[in-house]
Amino acid sequence: MPIDNKKYDLEERTAKFGEDVIVFVKSIKVNEVNRPLISQSVRSATSIGANYVEADGGVSKKDFRNKIGICKKEAKETKHWLRMMSKANPEKVEECRKLWKETHELVLIFSKIYNNSKE
């Protein structure tokens, strides 16, 4: 059985997650409630991958750990915005749930990396 290497490539996985959130929010009706939710969701979701790329190129162990901590923080924030998005758009609960699940897995991954990278 072939292994899906992309699932274990965090740079690819976090980029794909950001892309998935962008595609998802484009399906959301823009109104006074959704506008900030869309903006915040895109910011935090795409920040996960950007900070991972920076961590991967970190100049020191301390820099690496700091950026991984930011990845974890942004993933947790994204979970929050997805929860708010599902409340504001009940017809999108299933899509939010799938994205939330992936975000939760990313939180667990970055928490493990962060805890294992102590100086």
C-alpha positions as CSV (number, residue, x, y, z in Angstrom):
1,M,0.0,0.0,0.0
2,P,1.6,3.3,-1.0
3,I,2.2,5.9,1.6
4,D,0.9,9.4,1.0
5,N,4.1,11.3,1.5
6,K,2.3,14.7,1.1
7,K,0.4,13.9,4.4
8,Y,3.7,13.7,6.2
9,D,5.2,16.8,4.4
10,L,4.3,19.6,6.7
11,E,5.1,22.3,4.3
12,E,2.8,20.8,1.7
13,R,0.1,19.9,4.3
14,T,0.0,23.4,5.8
15,A,0.0,25.0,2.3
16,K,-2.9,22.8,1.2
17,F,-4.8,23.6,4.4
18,G,-4.4,27.3,3.7
19,E,-5.6,26.8,0.2
20,D,-8.6,24.7,1.4
21,V,-9.6,27.5,3.8
22,I,-9.4,30.1,1.0
23,V,-11.6,27.9,-1.3
24,F,-14.0,27.4,1.6
25,V,-14.4,31.1,2.5
26,K,-15.0,32.0,-1.1
27,S,-18.3,29.9,-0.8
28,I,-19.4,32.0,2.2
29,K,-21.9,34.8,1.6
30,V,-20.2,38.2,2.5
31,N,-22.2,40.2,5.1
32,E,-21.4,42.2,8.2
33,V,-20.9,39.1,10.4
34,N,-19.0,37.0,7.9
35,R,-16.6,39.7,6.6
36,P,-14.4,39.7,9.7
37,L,-14.7,35.9,10.2
38,I,-13.5,35.4,6.6
39,S,-10.7,37.8,7.0
40,Q,-9.5,36.3,10.3
41,S,-9.9,32.8,9.1
42,V,-7.7,33.4,6.0
43,R,-5.1,35.3,8.0
44,S,-4.6,32.6,10.7
45,A,-5.0,29.6,8.4
46,T,-2.4,30.8,5.9
47,S,-0.1,32.0,8.6
48,I,0.4,28.4,9.8
49,G,2.2,27.4,6.6
50,A,4.1,30.7,6.3
51,N,5.5,30.3,9.8
52,Y,6.3,26.7,9.2
53,V,8.4,27.6,6.2
54,E,10.2,30.2,8.3
55,A,10.7,27.6,11.1
56,D,12.1,25.1,8.6
57,G,14.7,27.8,7.6
58,G,15.3,28.9,11.2
59,V,18.8,30.3,12.0
60,S,18.9,28.7,15.5
61,K,17.1,26.2,17.6
62,K,15.5,29.0,19.6
63,D,14.3,30.6,16.3
64,F,12.9,27.3,15.1
65,R,11.0,26.7,18.4
66,N,9.6,30.2,18.4
67,K,8.2,29.8,14.9
68,I,6.8,26.4,15.7
69,G,5.1,28.0,18.7
70,I,3.5,30.6,16.4
71,C,2.3,27.7,14.1
72,K,0.6,26.1,17.1
73,K,-0.9,29.5,18.1
74,E,-2.2,30.2,14.6
75,A,-3.7,26.7,14.3
76,K,-5.5,27.2,17.6
77,E,-6.8,30.6,16.5
78,T,-8.0,29.0,13.2
79,K,-10.0,26.5,15.2
80,H,-11.7,29.3,16.9
81,W,-12.6,31.2,13.7
82,L,-13.9,28.0,12.1
83,R,-16.2,27.5,15.1
84,M,-17.5,31.0,14.8
85,M,-17.9,30.5,11.0
86,S,-20.0,27.4,11.6
87,K,-22.2,29.2,14.0
88,A,-22.7,32.1,11.6
89,N,-23.3,29.8,8.7
90,P,-25.2,26.7,9.9
91,E,-25.5,25.4,6.3
92,K,-21.6,25.1,6.3
93,V,-21.2,23.1,9.5
94,E,-19.9,19.9,7.8
95,E,-17.3,21.8,5.8
96,C,-16.2,23.7,8.9
97,R,-16.0,20.4,10.8
98,K,-13.7,18.9,8.2
99,L,-11.4,21.9,8.3
100,W,-11.5,22.1,12.1
101,K,-10.5,18.4,12.3
102,E,-7.4,19.1,10.1
103,T,-6.6,22.2,12.2
104,H,-6.8,20.1,15.4
105,E,-4.4,17.6,13.9
106,L,-2.0,20.4,13.1
107,V,-2.3,21.8,16.6
108,L,-1.3,18.3,17.9
109,I,1.6,18.0,15.5
110,F,3.0,21.4,16.3
111,S,2.5,20.9,20.0
112,K,4.6,17.7,19.8
113,I,7.3,19.4,17.7
114,Y,7.3,22.4,20.1
115,N,7.6,20.2,23.2
116,N,10.3,18.0,21.7
117,S,12.4,21.0,20.7
118,K,13.1,22.3,24.2
119,E,16.6,23.5,24.7
